[in-house]
Amino acid sequence: MRYLELRAEGWRNLAPCRLEFHPAVNFIHGANGQGKTNLIEALLYLVSGRSHRRARDEELVNFDGEHYFLAGTLADDGGGALRFGASCLRGGPKKLTLDGEEVARLADLIGLTGTVIFGPGDVELVTGEPELRRRFLDYTFAKTDPAYLRRLLELRRILRQRNALLRSGRGREHLRLWTERLAETGAALILARRRGLVDLGAAAARFYAQMGPAEEVLDLGYQTRIKGEDEQALTASLAAALEALENSEWLKKRTLAGPQRDDMVIDIGGRNARKFASQGQKRSAAVALKLAQAEYLARVRRDRPIVFLDDVFSELDGDRREKLCHLVGQNYQTFIAAPQVEDLRRELFAELRLFRVDAGRITAA
């Protein structure tokens, strides 16, 4: 998949623009605060309907304007094309379109494109809370498996209903119906995560070996209190865990077992990276995870994802920076945002297009 063009009006601080992109590398440069990340945000929003910075829609409208409008065309590896659109009046609902037809649900966009974002906060994949690592797994597998996406959406619905009952303090019989559904859906998700993590972990280990010392081995594992080798056994184990925790759940007013409480464990050299790895090891592990995600999406979807490197160079030493640029620039359409052109070693790329951002105005070299 690759971006062909983008039109933007009224988006953040960006001046109205129409841009055509290179199929390989697009380098966006300009001083901090000029709008580089706003451009990347527009590209990502166009295909997802959400801000990757978790901004509200009203925050995306230019300060002096009343609406934003985005339109863009993407081509897949098979030669097909998709036309995306997004618009919103300040204070009103957003409208998303695909090939001229209105998109009813954000979930309808999830499986259409693959994007992988490298950012300065990526090290939190290693150091942060389990929710960040679950989100990483869910994004990867929901993009590649429609059944996984359906179960993930069902899990969220079940948890909303079940937790609402627990907060109400009544309806034990009704709660057990939701418990049964949680056990079935949760078991399927746990099994899918464990299976997918085998391939994802192998790729991450390989990329980590390319980023750091050969004697350091990266290993990914799945941490859950639910036991079982198949879906039936996992369902029984999760049902038993929920039954044992029911009284505690009524007291705490929330669900205390299930895939929403699991974690992806990252070890380096047999030791937990979150607790014992150096800052350099953690950065290399985070880069390896994102590279593995890109490769996994490309292999399973049979369509290469689009890669974004948003101000990550300051987080990496020269050697890691060169390896990352080589690995992504040779395989994916890549958007790189950095303050200075000098941050880019042009000899690493056969072809590229330069864009300069200055006070929201974008000019192509």
URUR-V738020 format. One record per backbone hydrogen bond with DSSP energy under -1.0 kcal/mol. NH is the residue of the N-H (numbers start at 0). CO is the residue of the C=O. Records with the same first field share a line. If there is no record, write none. Layout:
NH: CO + CO
This chain:
1: 74
3: 72
4: 72
5: 18
6: 70
7: 16
8: 68
11: 59
13: 10
14: 359
16: 7
18: 5
20: 3
25: 333
26: 352
27: 335
28: 354
33: 30
38: 34
39: 35
40: 36
41: 37
42: 38
43: 39
44: 40
45: 41
48: 44
53: 50
58: 55
59: 56
61: 9
64: 61
67: 87
68: 8
69: 85
70: 6
71: 83
72: 4
73: 81
74: 1
75: 79
78: 75
81: 73
83: 71
84: 96
85: 69
86: 94
87: 67
89: 65
91: 88
94: 86
96: 84
97: 100
98: 82
100: 97
102: 95
107: 104
108: 105
111: 108
115: 305
117: 307
121: 118
123: 120
124: 121
125: 122
126: 122
127: 123
131: 128
133: 129
134: 130
135: 131
136: 132
137: 133
138: 134
139: 135
140: 136
141: 137
142: 138
144: 140
148: 144
149: 145
150: 146
151: 147
152: 148
153: 149
154: 150
155: 151
156: 152
157: 153
158: 154
159: 155
160: 156
161: 157
162: 158
163: 159
164: 160
165: 161
166: 162
167: 163
168: 164
174: 170
175: 171
177: 173
178: 174
179: 175
180: 176
181: 177
182: 178
183: 179
184: 180
185: 181
186: 182
187: 183
188: 184
189: 185
190: 186
191: 187
192: 188
193: 189
194: 190
195: 191
196: 192
199: 195
200: 196
201: 197
202: 198
203: 199
204: 200
205: 201
206: 202
207: 203
208: 204
209: 205
210: 206
211: 207
215: 212
218: 266
220: 264
222: 262
233: 229
234: 230
235: 231
236: 232
237: 233
238: 234
239: 235
240: 236
241: 237
242: 238
243: 239
244: 240
248: 244
249: 245
250: 246
251: 247
252: 248
260: 257
261: 258
262: 222
264: 220
266: 218
267: 270
268: 216
270: 267
272: 265
275: 271
276: 272
281: 277
282: 278
283: 279
284: 280
285: 281
286: 282
287: 283
288: 284
289: 285
290: 286
291: 287
292: 288
293: 289
294: 290
295: 291
296: 292
297: 293
298: 294
299: 295
300: 296
301: 297
305: 113
306: 332
307: 115
308: 334
309: 117
310: 336
314: 311
315: 312
320: 316
321: 317
322: 318
323: 319
324: 320
325: 321
326: 322
327: 323
328: 324
329: 325
330: 327
331: 327
333: 23
334: 306
335: 25
336: 308
337: 27
342: 339
343: 340
347: 344
348: 345
352: 24
354: 26
355: 362
356: 28
357: 360
359: 33
360: 357
362: 355
364: 353
